[in-house]
Amino acid sequence: MRFLVCQALLLLLISPGLGWAQRGAVPADIPELETSGRITLQQIDQLIGAQSWDAAVDEILRLADTSGDRLIQIDLDPNTTESLQRWVPVRDYLNDRLMRWGLAAPEVLSHYRQRIDSLAATAVEAAATQKDLSQADRAVREFLASSHGDVALRLQADLAIDRGWAQRGRDALVRIDSRLQATGVGENPVAMVPAVAWNPLLVRYPESVAAIAEQVSRDDRGLSFGSYRGTALPLLELAARLPYCSVLQGDIPRAERELELVQTMFEAFADSPAEQTLRRAIAMAKEESSASDATVRFAEFPIWTTPLHRIDRDPTLDSVGGSSGAAGSRRSSYFPAVWNGRVFVHDVNRIVGFDLRTGAGWPIEDSNAAVFDTGQPPEEILPPAALPASGWPRFTLNVVGDRMVARLGPAVTGWLPVMRKPPGSASSVAVFDLDGEGRLLGAYPKSLDADELGDYEIEAPPMLVGDRIFCGITRRAGSLYTSRVLCIDLRSGQRLWISPELAVGPMPNQPPANRVSHATVAYREGMLFYHANLGTVSAIDAQTGKIRWLVRYERGSANDNPYRDEPFVDDRDLSPVLLDAELAIVAAADCDRVFALDSATGQTLWTSGPELAEDVECLLGTTATHVIASGDRLYWIDKFTGRVDAVFAGGSTSLAAGGSSQPRTAGRGAIAGNRIFWPTDDVILVFDAVLADTDTRPAVRMVDRIDLLPSDLRGGNLLIRDGYLILASPDRLAVFDSREFKVATIAPGSPIGETLKHE
């Protein structure tokens, strides 16, 4: 009878409804678990069913040692759709299954712990003694299912918080005890259930803290992926750390809500030293944030302007050419960067710098001088004008501390085979010392290794973190593209690691043409997030280059929305993953929706409706409740559900995202305080970032405008820094200064733009 019960419980563990090891199409040539490894998993199930505990543990340990970093597909939860599928490392998968086996077949977990607990204790103790976060990370990955897994997670959380990595700390804390997540309660205790942070409930139901406290305090719930089970660590000590994480993240309203929830859950917490310390920390952070929350209005005319190289599109060839064409694209290629009162622009073949206040050249005042000149004519940088080009050149810069990083070389990232001459990479990385008047560091420009990576091109200016540089790289072979992430040492320029292949596939809607793309790496707290518009999103360990999770999404088809002027795949390649607390928000060029993943696990949190936001090109940022996204239109997307709450301006048909909208965006907008600055061809419109409540639905409030026609300017990409509004139009850089002002916003229900009143 005992044998039959174990078999029945194991069937629950591996049943399709619970999503264990579901097989789907491999998203790329990723290091997936081989057939022999999948056979081993089946053998482990059989051994457990036969109560051969030691033999099962032998196979678990062997598989973890030989294939622990390979990936295996799991389904997110019973609500998962085929459009989003997730892969995780085999070692994480085994740890998770061991925790569930502890409920279904406790003997296998007991035998595993007898074998592994002494090693786990030694690893956790070493990490604690040396206060080494990387060792704590390794202890969690290798020994989560041991008796010391909860202590390892708490150590990981505390060391991350000590470093100021608040989200990493929160991610570790909520895995220790399922009550720290507002998870769904499943009838089956071994079920994998979706994990949801407390915050969405607290935002949506601020008057129901007592009910929320009762719900999250219950212990009859299933486990979210990667969680510990059966911890003896005091829940209060863990829960009290969460408001402090919010303080570190600068989210004071969230800290206050979490503090109220902890107070409601634990009467003993009220007036305790820990509660008083938290209150003081919140009060201090609140005072600092309110002191810097001044609203500014920018002047109607720029204080200075300077020309930039004009890049035009020949509509008969659908190509990108030089400055002689008459037909100009509405997209600007220029994205400025600011450092220490100077503004820098990558102007095709030169990097130029100017004083923000005066417009004087930098490092010398000659406005014709450059920080760096490649010595190449613009026509060698831009895609060949005589051939079709898919995509649009973007010239961006990354400034971190006193270092500026740029991508040099032709804008093409996927060459037509007949155009790649001579063979090898044509792009390179350059790093400049701004404290040293913009001098180029000695190891740069640095090209990709000719022997191993000579057929790859660098996608965009790399991300600089400490003494490491991270960049996406792409290889084209015929119609197939391969994407990876590369890490190099800042000082020497030598390669430290290269990730496995993250995606392999064709580019949808692409005619025979040179491909011009610009996929950018995002970084936070030791993790890299990357998508190259090839059907996958990945989280990568910044220290090792190993994949922590990979999600495949459903790609767009060749049948685009007929109301679009351009294929969306060409528009949405300047949108790195947007990170906001638990959310990793994705607007990929080859997908007709925006979606959000859990940044720690890759779990799908929401997706917007198909085609409702297909034109989104830029993720501008977030408010307390919304993601602000920009494409042909400006979108307010609910941060917790993916629902599109408001759009400006509407289309001319009733179809989703259908019809032309006027006005339309002319570049990347910007968010400053509670204001959204949105550029169109002839005006910069300013909106309240917070939607107005009405009887029917939330309403957009426009509060200001800056007319560009009187200054003979066109719309372009915006950047707001140090009290200046910087506009990079297709052929000119302009800087506006600001002054403090009060806004009397348009009353809810008033027609948009009917009145604009200022005091």
N, C-alpha and C positions, 0 to 999 in steps of 0.2 A: 504493500500500500504506500509506504514512504517513497519508494521508487517512482510510482505513478504520480504522486503529488509533485515531486521534483520535476518530473517531465512536463507536467501541466504548467507549472510556473515558468519553466524555461521556454515553453512555447509562447507564453505571454511576452517574454523578453525579446524573442526574435520574430514576433508576428509582424506582418506588414503594417497593421494599424498603429503600432508603436514606433515604426520607422527605423528598426535596427538594420544597419548595413544594407539599405536599399540600393540596388544597382541601377545606374542610369548611364547615359552617354558620357564618356570621359570628356571634360571640358577642354583639355589641352594635353600635351605630352607631359603631364605632371607626374611626379614620382608616386603613382598610385600603388597600393598593395597588390603584389603579384598574385597570380592564381594559386600558387603554393601557399601563400599566406591566408587566402580565403578558405582554402581547404583546411588549414590548421584551425581556423575559427570554428569550422563545422566539427572538427575532431574534439575541440575543447567542449563544445556543447554536448557531444556524445559522452565524453568522459565524465562530465558533471552529472548527466542523466544517469550514468551507471555508478555514480557515487565513488568514482576513482579520483578522489580529491588531490592526492599528491601528483598523480600523472597530469591532471588538468593544470595544476600550478606550474609544473615543469614546462608545459607547452606555452602557458601565458608568459612566463619569464623569458623563454627562448624567443617568442615572437616579438616581445618588447625590445629585446637586445638586438635582434637582427633586422627588424622592420619598423622600429618605433617612430622614426621620422617620416615614414611613408604615409600617404593619405588614404583615407577611407571615407566613402560617402555615407552620411546619415541624413535622415529626414529631420526637419526641425520639430514638428509637432503634428498632431492629426489634421491641423488646418493648412498644412503646407501645400502649395500648388507646385505644379511641375515647372513653373517659370523661374523658381529660385531653389537651387539645390546646393547643399553644403558639404564640403570635405574638411576633415580634421585629421591631425596626426594619429596614427594607430595607437601610440602610447596613451594619448588622452582618451581615446575610445576605450581601451582596455581598462584604464582607471575608472572610467564611468561605469562600465559593465560590472566591474568588481564591486562597486558600491551597491548596485542593484542585485547582484548575486548574493550580497550580504543579507538581503531580504528574502529572496527566493530560495537560495541554497546557502545558508550561513556557514556551512562547513567549509566551502571553498574559500570564502573570505578569511575564515579563521586559519586555515592551513597556509594561505598566502601570507598572512601577517606573521605567523610563526617563522616563516622563511625570511621575511623582509624587514621586520620591525627594528632589528638591531642596526641594520644599515641605514634605515630611515632616521633613527635617533641620532646616529653619528653625523649624518648630513645636516640635520636641522641644528644640532648643537654647534657644528663648525660654522654654519652661516650666521648663527646668533653671536658666537664669540667674535667673529671677524666683522660683524655687521655688514655683510656683503649681500646686496640685493640679488646679484646674478646667481650666487650660490643658493639663495632662498628660492629663486625662480626654478632652478634646477631641481631642488628638493621637492617642490610642488609637482613639477612635471613627472618626476620619476617615482614619487612615493605618496601621491595623493590618497591612494586607497589603503595605505598603512594606518596603523593606530595613531600615527603622529601627523596625519595629513592636515587635520584642523590646526594644529600648532604651527605647522609649516605655512599654512595660509595666513594665520595671524601675524607671523613674523614677516612674511612677504608684504602684508598690508602696512605694518608699522614701519618697515624700512622704506617702502615707497613713500609713505606720508612724510617721513623724516626728510626725504629728498625733495619734497614738494610735489610729488607725483600723485595728486589727489585721486584721479580717476583710477589709476592702477591700484591704489589702496582700497577704494570702494569696490572695485571688481573682485579683489581677493576677499574682502569682508563678507560680501553677500553670498559667496560660495560656501562659507563655513556653516551657515544655518539658514535653511530655506525660509524661515520666518523673516529674514531680512530682505526678502523679495516678496512682492505681491503676486506670487505664483498662483496659477489655477489649482484647484483642489481636485485631484483625480480619484475615481473610485478604486483604481488599481494602484497600490502604493509603489509599484515599480515603474509606473508610467513616466515617460519623459514629458514634462509639461513646459509650456513657455514661461520664461522668466520675465517679469515686468518690474521695473523699479518702483519704489514707493511714490516717487515724485508725480507721475501722471495722475494717480489717484488723488494726491493732495492738492494738485492744481485744479482738477476737475470738481472735486467735492470738498472745498475748504471748510464747509460747515459740518462735515461728517467725520471729524477726526476720531471720535470715539468708536464709530462703526468700523472705520478703517483699522484702528488699533485692534479691535476684536478679530477682524478677519485675518490680519497678518500674524496675530499671536497664535493662531491655530496650528497644530502640528500634524494634522491629518491630510497632508498634501503629497503629491508626487514630487519627484526631483527634476529640476532643470539640469541641462547637460553640464557635467563637470563639477557638480556640487558634492559636498561631503554629507555624510549621514551619521547621526548619533553622536554629535559632539557633546562634551561635558563642559565646554567653555561657557562662562556666564553670558547669557544673551544681552544683558544690560551693558556689559563692558564693550561688546561688539557694536551694539546699536548706537551707543553714545559717540562712537568715532565717526558716524556718518555725517552729522551736522558739521563737524570739524572739517571733513573733506569738502563740504560745500563752501565753507568759509575760505579754504585755500583756493577753490576754483573761482572765488569772487561772486558766487551766486548766493547773495544774502537772503533773498526771499525763500529760496529752497532750504537754507540752513534754519531759518525760523520755523518753517513748516515741519521739518524733520525733528527739530527740538521739541515742538509741541506734541508730535506723535510719540516721541520717547517719553516725555513727561506723562502722557496719558497711559502709556503701556506700563510704566513702572512708577508707582507712587514713591518708592524709596529714592528715586532720582531727584525729586523736587528738593531744592535748597541744599543739595549735596555739593561738595567742593567741585566735582566735575561739572555739574550744571552751572554753577556760578562762573567757572572758568569759561565755559562755552558762551554764556551770556555776555561776558566782557569781550570775548573775541568777536562776537557778532556785532556788538555795539561799536567797537573800534573800526571794524571793516565797514560798517554802515556809514560812519562819520566820514571816513576817507572817500567812499564812493560818492556820497552826496556833495562833498566839497568840490569834486571835479566834474559834476554833472551840469555844466553850463551849456545852454543852448546858444548856437551861433548862427548868424545869417551872413552869407557871403555877398560881397559887393556885386553890383550889376555889371561892372566892367573889370577886365583883368588888369593887374598891376604891371604885367609884362607878358610878351609872347615871343616865340622864336620859331622859325620854320623847321620842319622835318621832311625827310625824303618822302615824296608822295608815291604810293604804290597803287597801281590801277589794274583792274581786271578787264581783259578784252572779252566782251560778251560773246563774240562769234567763235572764240576758241575755248571759252571757259578756262582760261589760263591766267596766270599771274605774271604781270610784266613790269616794265620800267615806268618812268615818270612821263612818258610822252603820250600815253593814251588819254582820250578825252572822257571815256566812261569810267567813273570812279566807283569803287565798292563802298557800301555804307559802313563797312567794318574798318575799325582802326587797328593797325598792327602793333601799336606801341602801348606799353604798360610801364609807367614810371616807377621808380623806387626812391626812397628818401633816407638820408643819413645826415645827422648833425647840421641841419639847416641847409642842406644841399639836395637837389633833385637830379636824378640820373635817368637817362633814356638810352636804350639800345637802338640807335638810328641806323639800322640795316648793316652797314659796314663799319660803323664807329660807335663808341660809347661816349656820350657827352654828359657833362655835368654843369650845373648852374646854381648860383646862390638863390635860395628860395625867395628872399626878400627883394633883391635887386635885379635878378636875371643875369648878373655878371658871370662870365665863364669860370669854370673851375677845372683844374687847379690853378690856371692862370686866367686873368680876366678877359683875354681875347675870346670873344664869343664864337670864333671859328675854330678854336682849339678843341682837342678831344682828350678825354681820359685815356682812350686807347683807340688806335686806328689799325684795322686789320691789313690795310694796304691793298685790299681787293676792291674792284669796282662793284657797285650795287648789283649789276646784272649777273655777277658770279655768285652772289648770295641768294638772290631771288630765284624761284623756279624758272626754268627756261621759258621765255615768252612765246616761243614757237611751238611748244607742246602743251597739251592739256595738263592741268594740275587739279588734283582733288584735295581740297582743303585750302586754308588761308594762312599766310605767314604770321606768326606771333613773335614779337621780340620782347622778351621779359628779362628781368634781373631779380636775383635774390640777394638781399642785404641782411647779414646777421652780424651783430656787433660791429666791428670795424672791417669786416670782410665783405666783398661783393663778388658774387659768382655769376658767370655768364656762359651761355652756350655759343660757340663760334662755328662758322662754316656755313655752307649752303643750308637753306631752310628745308630742303627735301629730306624726308625721313624714310621714304620708300621709293627707291629709284626704279624706273622702268629698266628692264635688263639691258636695253640698247644704250641707256644713258650712263650706266655705271662704268666710268672710265676715268682714271685707272681703277682697278679693283681695290676694295678696302674702304674703310670708314673715312668720310669727308668732314666729320664734325669733331669738335674738341671742347674741353672744359677749360675755362680761364678763371683764375682767382686773383682779385686785386686787394691790395692793402690800402684802405681809405685813409688810415692814420698816416700812411707814408705817401700822401698826395696821389693815391691811385696807382702806385707802381704795381706791376705784375709780379706775383710771387715766382720764385726761381724755378719751380717744377712745371710751370705752366707757360703756354697752353699745353694741355695734355690730351693726346689722342687715344682712342681705344687700342688695345693690344692687337697688332696686325695679324698675329698668328692665330689667335683663338677667337677674337671678336672683330676681325677686320670687315666682316659683312654686316655688322650692326651699325646703327646710327643712334646718337644721343637724342632723346625726345625733347627735352626742355632744360632750362638752367637747373642744375642740381640743387638739392636741399643740403644745406650745411648745418651740421649739428656737432658742436664740440670740435674734435679733430677728425671728423669723418664727413665724407661727401657721399650723398646718395642720389642716384639718377636712374630714370627709366631708360631702357635701350630697346630698340626694335630692329628686327631683321626681316627683310622681304626676300622671298624666294618664289618667283613667279607671281601667283595671286595670293600666296599664303604669307601671313605675318606672324612673327614670334616675338613675345614680349618677356623681358626679364628686368630685374633691378640689380644695379651694380653699386658696390661700396668701395671707395678708394680712400687712402690716407691723405689728409690735407697737406701735410708737410712734404711728403715724398711723391705724391701722386700715384703710388703703387696700389694695385688692386688688393683689397682685403678679403672680399668674397663676392660671389655672384650667385644670385638666387637660382633655383630651378626654373625651368620654363613655366611661366604663369598662364600663358594663353597661346594657342596656335589656331589660326583660322583666317578666312578671307575677310575683306572689308566689304560690308554690304553696300549696294548701290554704286560701287566704284567702277567707272569706266577705265579703259586702258589709259593710265595717267600716272604722272609722278605724284606720290602721296606726300602731303604736307600736314603733319600732325604735331601735337604739343601736349603730350600726356605728362602730368606733373605728380611727383611723389608728395604725399602728406605724411607728417611725422607728429607723434605725440608720445611722450613718456616711454621711450625705448621701443616703440612699435612704428613700423612703416605701413602705410595704406596706399594701395596702388590699383588703378585700372587703366588699361590702354585702349579702351573702346573695342575690345576683342572678345566680349562675352563673359569675362570674369572679373571679380574684385578679390584682392588678396590682402591679408594682414601678415606682415613679415617681421620676424625678430631682428631688430636693428643691430644686435651684437653678433649674431651668427648667420643671418640670411636665411634661416629656416622658415618655412611656411607655418604659421600658427592656425590659420583657417583660410579657406578659399570658397567663394560662392559663385556659382554660375547663374546668370540670368538669361532670359529669353531675348534673343537679339531681334532687331528690326528686320522686316522683310524688304524686298525690292520695291514693293508697292507703297510708296510714301503717301501721306496725306496730300491729295491733289491741290489743296489750297495753300500749301507751302510754296514759297518762292524758290527755296533751295533745299536740297536733300538734307535732312537733319544731321546726317553723319558728318557733314562738313562744318556744322555750326558748333556742336557741343564737344569740342576737344580741348577746352580750356577750363575744365571744371574738375579740380582734384576732389577727392573725398573730403567732405566737410565734417569736422569732428565737433560735437557738442555734447558734453557729459557722456552718457552711455551711447549716444547715437553716432553712427558712421553713415552719413547721408550721401547718396550716390545719384548723379545725373550723368549717365554714360551716353556717349554720342550714338551708340547703336541700340538704344533701348527707348521705347516710347513712353516711359514713365519714370518718375523719381521714386526711389525706395530708400528705406533706412534699415540698417543692420545694427545689432549689438556689437560695439567695437571690440569687446573682449572675446566673444564666441562666434561671431558671424551669424547669429540667430536673426532671422527676418523679423523685424518689428512692425513694418507696414510698407505698403506700396501705394502710390497714387493710382487713380484709375487709368486705364489705357488711353493714350492720346490726350488726356486732360491737360498734361503739361509737357507734351512732346517737344515743344520748341524751347524748353528751358536750356539756356546756354551757360549761365553762371549761377552758382549758389552764393549769394551775397553775404549771408550770415543768418543769425537766429535772434528772435526775441524770446520772452519767457514762454510764449505759447506757439510761435510760428517760425517756420523756415521761410526766409525771404529769397525768392528765386526770380531770375530775370531771363527772358528770351525776347521774342517779339513783344511779349507782354510782361507785366510785373505780377508776381504771384505771392499770395500769402497761403502757405500750406501748413495745416495743423501739425505741430511738431510731434504729437503723440499718436495720431491716427492716419496721417497722410491725406486727409480730406482737404481739397482745395476750397478754402473759405472765401477768398476774394481774388479778383483779377482786374487789372487795369492795363490796357483798355480792352473792351469786349470786341468780338469779331462781328462780321456782318451776316453770319448765318447762324442757325441753331445747332449746327454740328459741333461736337466736341473739338475744341481747338481749331475750328474751321473758319474760313473767311479771313480777309485781310483786316488788320486792326490799325487804327490811327489814333494817336501817334504810335510809332514803333520805335523800339530801342535802337540806339546808334552805337552802343558799346557797353562796357561793364560799368554798372553803377557802384554806389558806395553807401555804407551805413555809418552814421556818426551820431552817437547818443541815441535819441529816439526819433531820428530823422533818416529817411531813405532818399538818396539823391539818384535820380534816374534820367540818363541822357537820351534825348531824341535828336533828330537831325538839326533842329533849330532852337531848342530850349532844353534846359535842365529842370525837370519837375521835381518838387520836393514833397514827400508824403510823410504823414505821421506813421511811424512803424506800428503803432497800436491801432487796431481796427476799432471803429465806433460801433457800439451796440445799437441795433435798431429793432423794431418789432418783427421784421422779417428775417434778415440775415446780417452778418457783420458788414460794415460799410467802409470803403476807402476814404481817407481824408487827405486831400491835397492842401498844403499850407503855404507854399511859396513856389516861385519859379525864377529862373535866371534866363533871360532871353539872350540868345547868342548872335542873332542876326545883326544887331547894332554894332557888335564888335567884329563883324565879318568872320565869325567862327562857325564851325560845324561841331555837332556832337561827336563824342568819342569815349574813351575809357577814363574813368574818374578815380582819383585817389585823394583822400583827406588825411592830412598829417600836419601836426604842429600849428593848427589854426589856419591852414591854407587848403584851398580846393584846387587840385591840379587836374587839368583837362588835357588829354593827349588825343587830339583829333587825327584824322588820316594824314594831315600834312602840317600840323602846327601844335606846339606845346604852349599852353596858357596857364597862368597862375592867378587865382583870385584870393584876396585876403578877406578877413571876417571882422565882424563886430558883434557884441552881445545884443540880443534882442528878445522880446517876448512875442509869442505867437497867439493870436486869438483864432483858434482853429475853426474851420467850417462846421456849423452845427450838424449833428447827425440828421440825415435825411435831405440835406440841401444838395442840389445838383453839383456834381464834381466840378470844381473850377468856377462856380458861379460867382463867388465872391472870395477875395483874398484880403484879409484885414490884418494889419500889424500895428502894434503899439510901439 
